[in-house]
């Protein structure tokens, strides 16, 4: 990740993300009036948090170097795919809720803000695809 942030902090962030979204999924499942459609993006956030912790744990713990190198490739790709998928599905579900409400002003504002969100995200995806094939 970022060289100036220690691996211990990244593990803490990854596990913190996972625990926070596990709590949110439990809240969704326990309360009957909550919409169950947010379980997918929250689950993807949990997967990305766990993969982030796995990815950075090799820098702290004494592990087999060859095994860690093989695992880190899949963990890195899985982390990026699950995090981008979580952000995309979360934004899609928010857009569908706005469409259902019928408020045209909020829909136009969301579309404008979504364009500002999607362009950097697509650049990151493109860079990621280039790095996978190099």
N, C-alpha and C positions, 0 to 999 in steps of 0.2 A: 504494500500500500504506500502510504506516504512515509518517507524515510525518517522524518523528524518525530513520528509518533511511535512509541515503543509497542512491541508485539503484545505485551500484557494489556495495554489499553484497548487494542483491537479485539482481543479475546473477550474482554469485559463488555465492549460495545456489542459484539456479536451475540453473546449470551444474554445481555440486557434486552436487546431487540427481541430475541426469541421468547424470553420470559414475559415481556410486556404484551406481545401479541398472543401468547398462550392464554394469558389472563383475559384478553379481549374475546377470544374464541369461547372461553368458558362462560363469560358473561352473555354472549350471544346464545349459547346453548341452554343456559339456565332460565333466561327470561323469555316468555312465550311471545311477547309483542315485538321482539326484535327481528329484523330481517336476516335470514340465514345466508343471503347472497354474498355477504362480506367475508365468509369463511375462506373462500378461495384466495383473495389477495392477502389476507392475514396469514394463511398457511404458507404462501410463497414468501412472505416476510420472515416467517419462522425458519424456513429452509435456508434462506439467504443468511440469516444470523448464525445458524449452526455451521454452515459452510465457511463463513468468515472466521469463526472461532477455530475450525479445523485447519483452515488455510494458514492461520498465523501461529498455531500451536507448535508447529515444527521448528519455529525459531526459538522456542523456549525449552521444550522437552527434548531429551536425548532420544531421538528416533533413528531408525534405519534410514540412511540418506537416500538410497535408491527407491525404497518404498514410499518415502515422503515425496520424492520428486514425481513419482507416478500418480500418487493421490492428489498432489497439489494441482496438477494440470486439470483433473476432473473437478476438483473443488473450486478452482478459480473460474472455470467455464460455467459450472452450475450456479455459483454465487451470482455471477453477472446476469445469467439468463433468468434466474428466479427473482432477482431484485428488479430487473427491468420489467418482467412479467407482472410482478406485484404492483409496480407503479402504473403500468398500462391498464390492468384490470380495475384498479381502484379509480382511475380517472374515467374509464368507460362507465363504471357503475354510477359515479357521480353525475355524468352526463345524462344517463338514462333517467335518473331521478329528477333532474332538471326538466327533461322533456316531458315527464309525467306531470310535473307541476304546471307546465304551460306558461311560465313566466318568460316572455320573449326577451326582456332586457337582460335577465340573468343568463339566458342561453347565449345571446350575442357576446356578453362579457366572458363567459366561459370559453367560447370558441376562440376569442381573441387571446385569452390567457393560455389556452391549450396550444395555440400555434407557438407561443413563446416557450412553452414547456417541451413540445415535441421536437423542435429543431435541434436543441442541444442533445436531447435523448437519442435522436437518430444519428447524430454525429458520433456519439459514444458507441452506439451499436455498430456503425460502420468501421470505426477504429478497432473495435473488438473483433469484428469479422476479419479485418486485415491482420491483426495480431495472431488469430487462431491459425490462419493459413501460412504464416511466415515461419 
